[in-house]
């Protein structure tokens, strides 16, 4: 089965909630609607879906950030998830390839992906696509700014 790549739309909210749950981020449709409010209207963000006969079977989110230290931008793959039933069938490859192309068109010099250490299969997938684990020579600092 070949999938079609297309923009994510409001009608995808129920499937997005399912896919985010499969990724390990359980959510409800109201929260997904809220997230789409800011993502769909952000000119620096792009959501692409993989569609199989009207069913969303995968999604990737890209955000483009301008850089100060050099001329150009970098892209960040915010999320990538493929339905459990469709993994290993080329859907993730198609989504990442589309994100890379969009990032190049936006003037990105590189694409960054973060992935939890326990996601060994995802790490192997990214390495097959030519990504390298940069954590050995770059630190990543996080601070929660919530309540």
N, C-alpha and C positions, 0 to 999 in steps of 0.2 A: 504494500500500500504506500503510495506516494503522498506526502503531505504538501499543502500549500502554505507558504509563509504570507502573513498578513498582519496589519496593525491590530493590536488588542483593542476591543471595543467594550462599551458598557454591557452589552448582552453576554459578555464572557465572564461576568462576575461569579456566577455559581461554579463554573469550572475552575476559575482562578482560585477560589477558596479551597477547592479540593486539591488542586496542584500544590498550593502553599502548604497545606496540611501534609501532603506527601513529602515535601521538602523538609518538614520538621518544624513548621511554623503554623500550628493550627489557628484558624481564624474564622470569622463569620462573614457573611455577605455585606453587612453594614460597614465593617471595617475595610473590606476591599473597596467598596464604593468610595469611602473617605480617601483612601490612598490614591485611587484613580483621579479624584478631584485635583490633587496637586501634580500627579505624574503626567496625566494627559495634557494638562495646560502648560507644562514646563517645556520651553523650546530647547532646553539642554538635555532633556530626557526622551527616551524612545522605548516603547514596548512593542515587541514583535511576538506574534503567536504562530504556532504550528497548528494548522487546521486539517483535520481528516474528516471529510464529508460533513462539515458543520460542527464538529466537536473539537474543542481546543485540547490538544494533546501535549502541548509544551509551550513554554514562554521564556523569553529572555528580556532583561531590562538593562538598558545602557544609560549611563549619565556621562556627559562630557564636561570637563573642567578646564578652564584656561590656566596656564602656568605662568608664573612670574619669573622664575629662575632661568627659563629658556623660552624662546619664541615658539609657541605652539600650544597644543592642548593634550590632555590625556583622557582616555576613556576608562570607565570603570564598569565592569559587568556586575551589576548590582545583584542580580538573581538569574539563575538558570535552573529550570526544572522541566523534566520530561515525565509524562505519566508513567507510573510503574509498569504498565502493560506494554509500553512502547520503547522502553530503554533498550539500547543495543541495536536499534534499527536505523540509525542515521539521523534521527530527529535532532538530537543535541548538536551533532556536527553541523547540520543545516542552520540551526539557530546561531551558533557561535560564528560561523562563516558570515552570516548576514550582519551580525553585530560588528564584526571586524571591518566589513565593507563600509558600513554606516560610519564607524569611527574614523576610518581613513577619509571619507568624504567630508567629515566635520573638522579635518585638520589634526587629528590625533596622531601623536608620535609614538604612543604605546598604549596598550590596553592592560589594565590591572584587574586581577581576579583574586578575591579572598575566599577561602574555603576552610571550614573547620577541620582541625587536625584528624578527626575520626572519619572523614570522608575519603577513604583510600581509593575507592573506585573512581570518584570524581577527580582526584589528583592524577591518577593514571590516565584518565581521559584527557585532561588538560595537557599533560606532558606529551601525549601522542600528537596533540595539535601544535606542539612547539613551544609551549609555555614552560618556564622554569620556576622552581620554587626559590624566591628571592629572600626568604626569611633568614637565611644564613648571613646575609650581608646588609640587610636593611631591617631596622627595628620598626615595629608598628605599635603605637601607643593609643589607647582608647580611654575615654572617660565618659561615664554616663552623665548626662545633663538633666535627666528627669528628676522628679520629686524625690 
